[in-house]
Amino acid sequence: MFKNRAIVFILITLMIDAIGIGIVFPIMPDLMERVGAADTGKGALWGGLLMAAYAGALFLCGPIVGSISDAAGRRPVLIAALTMLALDYVIMALADSFWLLLLGRTLAGLAGATYITATAYIADISSPRERAANFGLIGAAFGIGFVLGPAIGGVAAEISIAAPFWIAAVLSAGNALFGVFVLPESLAPEKRRPFGKRDLNPFKSIFDAFRLPGLAVPLLCILIFEFANMVYPTLWAFWTREVFDWPTLYIGLSLAAYGVLLALVQGGLMPILIRWIGDFRTLMLGMISALTGMIGFGFTGSVAALAVFLMLAALSDLVPALLTAMASNQVDEDRQGVVQGVIASLSSVAAILAPLVMTGLFKASVDDHGFYLPGAPFLFAAVLVLAMMPLVVRLRGHASV
């Protein structure tokens, strides 16, 4: 009963968190225009800087947040992170300059978001054989959130550009309050480890994690794949506006459609695939789907083709959950928090660099300099996925089934 109740709460938590994140995506071009970046290329570049600021703060604090949860328990850290996210959305709603937006995103990164502690929580209450499927449920919860979030954002933005942020703030604050009353602790006191000065150094935590047996390859794969996959959240709103001239509502609906596909893949298809063909073959299916989808988005100018490649993009999201499970299975319970924090930090390294690289490449590919290929960032991402294939092949022995 405890286990089922805990999983349900964590999934609801992450779904609400995803709603808050998804609300923002379709309004990014309009938000950048509000603070002074009117054209698509400049707006994408400024939006990339916001994402990099969030990721930079998360990189510095991710392992620290994970280590604190290893020492103090998951519950208080998760509730504090939700509260900080609510504050971020209030700042975003009130911001009338790029610098206030930057402050809000930095505060959200300092909170360590909710994903770090939530994945550690799931690892606490799952056996090694259950972790891949349960991490897939996390992806499904995010998928449902991304169905609702962009749709809410697209509709609420018709009222006011600040309205989506107020909605996200209320949801995050309400969820934090909900957690105070119903969330049980998952990490028993005897399984905790002391928090020391070494845990304050994110670089030390990352280097230590890479030295743990069996962790280096999955962690490196996570870093590369997350860098490549950042092309979607970084550029989707700007790319669809440039290629199809879509308004905010259409962008929000397309992201909602992706959320439906993501929920179906990770909540329904993923457990079936793992049971039928095992972790490793499921991982390879996700990799091939990612490669094909990115190449497709690189060249398409058709809405019909976009729908097909969107399904492949959803299948590619099998990869992060499986890589996370393979890494998690290499360590004991008292290090799940720090490992999930390291994974979040590596994802943050990707999220710092990728928006800067992808938006810069996008701006160069749409500016009037004789070279016009809006899908160039997707093709660059495909090259990265192809380059990591030899590393993925080495993970065959990390699969639990």
C-alpha positions as CSV (number, residue, x, y, z in Angstrom):
1,M,0.0,0.0,0.0
2,F,2.8,2.4,0.9
3,K,4.6,1.7,-2.3
4,N,1.6,2.2,-4.5
5,R,0.5,5.4,-2.7
6,A,4.0,6.8,-3.0
7,I,4.3,6.1,-6.7
8,V,0.9,7.6,-7.4
9,F,1.9,10.8,-5.5
10,I,5.2,11.1,-7.3
11,L,3.6,10.7,-10.6
12,I,1.0,13.3,-9.8
13,T,3.8,15.6,-8.6
14,L,5.7,15.3,-11.8
15,M,2.6,15.6,-13.9
16,I,1.8,18.9,-12.3
17,D,5.4,20.0,-12.6
18,A,5.3,19.1,-16.3
19,I,2.1,21.2,-16.7
20,G,4.0,24.2,-15.3
21,I,6.9,23.6,-17.6
22,G,4.8,22.9,-20.7
23,I,2.7,26.0,-20.1
24,V,5.8,28.1,-20.9
25,F,6.9,26.5,-24.2
26,P,4.3,27.7,-26.6
27,I,4.5,31.3,-25.4
28,M,8.3,31.7,-25.6
29,P,8.3,33.7,-28.8
30,D,5.6,36.1,-27.4
31,L,7.4,36.3,-24.1
32,M,10.7,37.2,-25.8
33,E,8.9,39.8,-27.8
34,R,7.5,41.3,-24.6
35,V,11.0,41.8,-23.2
36,G,12.5,43.2,-26.4
37,A,13.4,40.4,-28.8
38,A,11.0,40.8,-31.7
39,D,12.4,38.7,-34.6
40,T,12.5,34.9,-34.5
41,G,16.3,34.5,-34.6
42,K,16.9,36.9,-31.7
43,G,14.0,35.6,-29.7
44,A,15.4,32.0,-30.0
45,L,18.8,33.2,-28.9
46,W,17.4,35.0,-25.8
47,G,15.2,32.0,-25.0
48,G,18.3,29.8,-25.2
49,L,20.1,32.0,-22.7
50,L,17.2,31.6,-20.3
51,M,17.4,27.8,-20.6
52,A,21.1,27.9,-20.2
53,A,20.8,30.0,-17.0
54,Y,18.4,27.5,-15.5
55,A,20.6,24.6,-16.5
56,G,23.7,26.3,-15.1
57,A,22.1,26.7,-11.7
58,L,20.9,23.1,-11.8
59,F,24.3,21.9,-12.7
60,L,25.9,23.6,-9.7
61,C,23.2,22.5,-7.3
62,G,22.0,19.2,-8.7
63,P,24.5,16.9,-6.9
64,I,24.1,19.0,-3.7
65,V,20.3,18.6,-3.8
66,G,20.7,14.9,-4.4
67,S,23.3,14.5,-1.5
68,I,21.0,16.5,0.9
69,S,18.2,14.1,0.1
70,D,20.5,11.1,0.8
71,A,21.2,12.7,4.2
72,A,17.9,14.3,5.2
73,G,15.4,12.2,3.3
74,R,13.5,12.8,0.0
75,R,10.3,14.3,1.4
76,P,11.6,17.7,2.8
77,V,13.8,18.3,-0.3
78,L,11.0,17.5,-2.7
79,I,8.5,19.9,-0.9
80,A,11.2,22.7,-0.8
81,A,11.9,22.3,-4.5
82,L,8.2,22.6,-5.3
83,T,7.9,25.7,-3.2
84,M,10.9,27.3,-5.0
85,L,9.3,26.5,-8.4
86,A,6.1,28.3,-7.3
87,L,8.2,31.4,-6.5
88,D,9.9,31.2,-9.9
89,Y,6.6,31.3,-11.7
90,V,5.4,34.3,-9.7
91,I,8.6,36.1,-10.8
92,M,8.0,35.1,-14.4
93,A,4.5,36.4,-14.3
94,L,5.5,39.8,-13.0
95,A,8.7,40.2,-15.1
96,D,8.8,43.0,-17.6
97,S,12.5,42.7,-18.4
98,F,14.8,39.9,-19.6
99,W,16.9,40.2,-16.4
100,L,13.9,39.4,-14.2
101,L,13.1,36.4,-16.3
102,L,16.8,35.4,-15.9
103,L,16.5,35.7,-12.1
104,G,13.4,33.5,-12.1
105,R,14.9,30.8,-14.1
106,T,18.1,30.8,-12.0
107,L,16.0,30.4,-8.8
108,A,14.2,27.4,-10.4
109,G,17.6,25.9,-11.1
110,L,18.8,26.5,-7.6
111,A,15.9,24.5,-6.3
112,G,17.2,21.5,-8.2
113,A,13.7,21.1,-9.7
114,T,11.7,18.0,-8.6
115,Y,13.1,15.5,-11.0
116,I,16.2,14.7,-9.0
117,T,14.5,13.8,-5.8
118,A,11.6,12.2,-7.5
119,T,13.8,9.7,-9.4
120,A,15.7,9.0,-6.3
121,Y,12.4,8.4,-4.5
122,I,11.3,5.9,-7.2
123,A,14.7,4.2,-7.0
124,D,14.3,3.8,-3.2
125,I,11.0,1.9,-3.6
126,S,11.8,-0.1,-6.7
127,S,13.8,-3.3,-7.2
128,P,16.5,-3.2,-9.9
129,R,14.3,-5.1,-12.3
130,E,11.4,-2.6,-11.8
131,R,13.4,0.6,-12.2
132,A,13.3,0.9,-16.0
133,A,9.6,0.5,-16.1
134,N,9.0,2.8,-13.1
135,F,11.3,5.5,-14.6
136,G,9.2,5.1,-17.7
137,L,6.1,5.9,-15.7
138,I,7.8,9.1,-14.7
139,G,8.1,9.9,-18.4
140,A,4.5,9.0,-18.9
141,A,3.5,11.5,-16.1
142,F,5.5,14.1,-17.8
143,G,3.8,13.2,-21.1
144,I,0.4,13.8,-19.6
145,G,1.6,17.1,-18.1
146,F,2.8,18.1,-21.5
147,V,-0.6,17.3,-23.0
148,L,-2.3,19.7,-20.5
149,G,0.5,22.3,-20.1
150,P,1.0,23.5,-23.7
151,A,-2.8,23.4,-24.3
152,I,-3.4,25.5,-21.2
153,G,-0.5,27.8,-22.1
154,G,-1.8,28.4,-25.6
155,V,-5.3,29.1,-24.5
156,A,-4.4,31.2,-21.3
157,A,-2.0,33.3,-23.4
158,E,-5.0,34.6,-25.3
159,I,-6.1,36.3,-22.0
160,S,-2.7,37.5,-21.0
161,I,1.0,36.6,-21.5
162,A,1.3,36.4,-17.6
163,A,-1.8,34.2,-17.2
164,P,0.1,30.9,-17.9
165,F,2.7,31.7,-15.2
166,W,0.0,32.4,-12.6
167,I,-1.6,29.1,-13.3
168,A,1.7,27.3,-13.0
169,A,2.5,29.1,-9.7
170,V,-0.9,28.0,-8.2
171,L,-0.4,24.4,-9.3
172,S,3.2,24.2,-7.9
173,A,2.2,25.8,-4.6
174,G,-0.8,23.6,-4.2
175,N,1.2,20.5,-4.9
176,A,3.8,21.5,-2.3
177,L,1.0,21.9,0.2
178,F,-0.5,18.6,-0.8
179,G,2.9,16.9,-0.2
180,V,3.1,18.3,3.3
181,F,0.0,16.2,4.2
182,V,0.2,13.0,2.2
183,L,3.8,12.3,1.1
184,P,5.6,9.6,3.1
185,E,9.4,9.4,3.5
186,S,11.0,6.7,1.3
187,L,14.6,6.6,2.7
188,A,14.8,5.0,6.1
189,P,17.2,6.7,8.6
190,E,19.6,3.7,8.7
191,K,20.1,3.9,4.9
192,R,21.1,7.6,4.9
193,R,24.6,8.9,4.7
194,P,26.2,12.0,6.3
195,F,26.3,15.2,4.3
196,G,29.9,16.5,4.2
197,K,31.9,19.3,2.6
198,R,32.8,17.1,-0.3
199,D,29.1,17.0,-1.3
200,L,29.2,20.8,-1.9
201,N,31.5,20.4,-4.9
202,P,29.4,19.4,-7.9
203,F,32.6,18.6,-10.0
204,K,33.8,16.3,-7.3
205,S,30.5,14.5,-7.2
206,I,30.5,14.0,-10.9
207,F,34.1,12.8,-11.0
208,D,33.4,10.4,-8.2
209,A,30.4,9.0,-10.0
210,F,32.3,8.4,-13.2
211,R,34.9,6.4,-11.1
212,L,32.2,4.1,-9.7
213,P,32.2,0.7,-11.5
214,G,29.9,0.5,-14.4
215,L,28.7,4.1,-14.3
216,A,31.0,5.9,-16.8
217,V,29.5,4.7,-20.0
218,P,25.8,5.2,-19.2
219,L,26.6,8.6,-17.7
220,L,28.5,9.7,-20.9
221,C,25.6,8.4,-23.0
222,I,23.1,10.5,-20.9
223,L,25.3,13.6,-21.5
224,I,25.5,13.2,-25.3
225,F,21.8,12.2,-25.8
226,E,20.5,15.0,-23.6
227,F,22.6,17.5,-25.5
228,A,21.1,16.2,-28.8
229,N,17.6,15.9,-27.5
230,M,17.6,19.5,-26.2
231,V,17.0,20.6,-29.8
232,Y,13.2,20.0,-29.3
233,P,12.5,22.1,-26.2
234,T,15.0,24.8,-27.3
235,L,13.7,25.3,-30.8
236,W,10.2,23.8,-31.3
237,A,8.2,27.0,-30.9
238,F,10.7,29.1,-33.0
239,W,11.1,26.4,-35.6
240,T,7.4,25.8,-36.2
241,R,6.8,29.5,-36.3
242,E,9.6,30.0,-38.9
243,V,8.7,26.9,-41.1
244,F,4.9,26.9,-40.8
245,D,4.1,30.4,-39.4
246,W,2.1,28.8,-36.6
247,P,0.4,31.0,-33.9
248,T,0.9,30.3,-30.2
249,L,-2.3,28.1,-30.1
250,Y,-1.0,25.8,-32.8
251,I,2.3,25.5,-31.2
252,G,0.7,24.6,-27.9
253,L,-1.6,22.0,-29.6
254,S,1.4,20.3,-31.3
255,L,3.2,20.1,-28.0
256,A,0.1,18.6,-26.4
257,A,0.0,16.0,-29.2
258,Y,3.6,15.1,-28.4
259,G,2.6,14.8,-24.7
260,V,-0.1,12.3,-25.7
261,L,2.4,10.2,-27.7
262,L,5.0,10.4,-24.8
263,A,2.5,9.2,-22.3
264,L,1.4,6.3,-24.5
265,V,5.0,5.3,-25.2
266,Q,6.4,5.5,-21.7
267,G,3.3,4.5,-19.7
268,G,1.9,1.9,-22.1
269,L,4.4,0.7,-24.7
270,M,7.7,0.8,-22.8
271,P,6.8,-1.8,-20.1
272,I,5.5,-4.1,-22.9
273,L,8.7,-3.7,-24.9
274,I,10.9,-4.3,-21.9
275,R,9.0,-7.5,-21.2
276,W,9.1,-8.7,-24.8
277,I,12.5,-7.7,-26.0
278,G,14.4,-6.6,-22.9
279,D,16.1,-3.3,-21.8
280,F,18.9,-3.2,-24.4
281,R,16.8,-3.8,-27.5
282,T,14.3,-1.3,-26.3
283,L,17.1,1.2,-25.8
284,M,18.3,0.5,-29.4
285,L,14.8,1.0,-30.7
286,G,14.7,4.4,-29.0
287,M,18.1,5.3,-30.5
288,I,17.1,4.4,-34.0
289,S,13.9,6.4,-33.6
290,A,15.8,9.4,-32.4
291,L,18.2,9.3,-35.3
292,T,15.4,8.9,-37.9
293,G,13.2,11.6,-36.4
294,M,15.9,14.2,-36.2
295,I,16.9,13.7,-39.8
296,G,13.3,14.0,-40.8
297,F,12.8,17.3,-38.9
298,G,16.0,18.5,-40.5
299,F,14.4,18.5,-44.0
300,T,10.7,18.5,-43.6
301,G,8.4,21.3,-44.6
302,S,5.2,19.4,-44.5
303,V,2.7,19.2,-41.6
304,A,1.9,15.5,-42.6
305,A,5.6,14.6,-42.4
306,L,5.9,16.5,-39.1
307,A,3.2,14.3,-37.6
308,V,5.1,11.1,-38.5
309,F,8.4,12.4,-37.2
310,L,6.7,13.5,-34.0
311,M,5.8,9.9,-33.3
312,L,9.5,8.9,-33.8
313,A,10.5,11.7,-31.4
314,A,8.2,10.2,-28.8
315,L,9.8,6.8,-29.3
316,S,13.2,8.3,-28.8
317,D,12.2,9.3,-25.2
318,L,12.6,5.6,-24.3
319,V,16.3,6.3,-24.2
320,P,16.7,8.6,-21.1
321,A,14.6,6.4,-18.8
322,L,16.5,3.3,-19.8
323,L,19.9,5.0,-19.4
324,T,18.9,6.3,-16.0
325,A,17.8,2.9,-14.9
326,M,21.0,1.3,-16.1
327,A,23.0,3.9,-14.1
328,S,20.8,3.5,-11.0
329,N,21.2,-0.2,-11.0
330,Q,25.0,0.2,-10.5
331,V,24.8,1.8,-7.0
332,D,23.4,1.1,-3.6
333,E,20.4,2.8,-1.9
334,D,22.5,5.3,0.0
335,R,23.9,6.8,-3.2
336,Q,20.7,6.9,-5.3
337,G,20.2,10.6,-4.5
338,V,23.7,11.7,-5.5
339,V,23.7,9.6,-8.6
340,Q,20.4,11.1,-9.7
341,G,21.8,14.5,-8.9
342,V,24.9,13.8,-11.0
343,I,22.6,12.7,-13.9
344,A,20.6,15.9,-13.5
345,S,23.9,17.9,-13.5
346,L,25.1,16.1,-16.7
347,S,21.7,16.9,-18.2
348,S,22.3,20.5,-17.1
349,V,25.7,20.6,-18.8
350,A,23.9,19.6,-22.0
351,A,21.1,22.1,-21.3
352,I,23.7,24.9,-20.7
353,L,25.6,24.3,-23.9
354,A,22.9,23.0,-26.3
355,P,20.5,26.0,-26.2
356,L,23.5,28.3,-27.0
357,V,24.7,26.0,-29.8
358,M,21.3,25.1,-31.2
359,T,19.9,28.7,-31.2
360,G,23.1,30.1,-32.6
361,L,22.9,27.5,-35.4
362,F,19.2,28.2,-35.9
363,K,19.8,32.0,-36.1
364,A,22.6,31.5,-38.7
365,S,20.4,29.1,-40.7
366,V,17.4,31.5,-41.0
367,D,19.2,34.9,-41.3
368,D,19.4,36.2,-44.8
369,H,23.0,35.3,-45.6
370,G,22.4,33.0,-48.5
371,F,22.1,29.9,-46.3
372,Y,18.6,29.0,-45.3
373,L,18.0,25.6,-43.6
374,P,15.8,26.0,-40.4
375,G,16.2,22.3,-39.7
376,A,20.0,22.5,-39.5
377,P,20.0,22.1,-35.6
378,F,18.0,18.8,-36.0
379,L,20.6,17.5,-38.4
380,F,23.4,18.4,-36.0
381,A,21.6,16.5,-33.3
382,A,21.3,13.5,-35.5
383,V,25.1,13.5,-36.0
384,L,25.5,13.4,-32.2
385,V,23.1,10.5,-31.8
386,L,24.9,8.6,-34.6
387,A,28.3,9.2,-32.9
388,M,27.1,7.8,-29.6
389,M,26.0,4.5,-31.1
390,P,29.2,2.6,-30.3
391,L,28.9,3.6,-26.6
392,V,25.3,2.4,-26.5
393,V,26.4,-1.0,-27.8
394,R,28.7,-1.4,-24.8
395,L,25.7,-1.1,-22.5
396,R,24.4,-4.5,-23.4
397,G,25.8,-5.9,-20.1
398,H,24.1,-3.2,-18.0
399,A,20.6,-4.4,-18.9
400,S,18.6,-6.0,-16.0
401,V,16.6,-8.3,-18.3
